């Protein structure tokens, strides 16, 4: 179960710094004040961002694991999921 299926959301926001014009993403908790990672400014503009649908995540992981298996490496698998020798 992921965060979305349990009803727990971790908001990631896109910002643009008004001082240095850098664009970046931040995980923002309700008690924190976001700052620019490049210059430390708090003069930020929150941008519109398109959230990824929770259903896409499982498909992406499955696709990546299938590709890794075809290539013969299992670095993105848990030890319990790796093929037995």
Order of alpha helices (4+ residues) and beta strands (2+ residues): beta-beta-beta-alpha
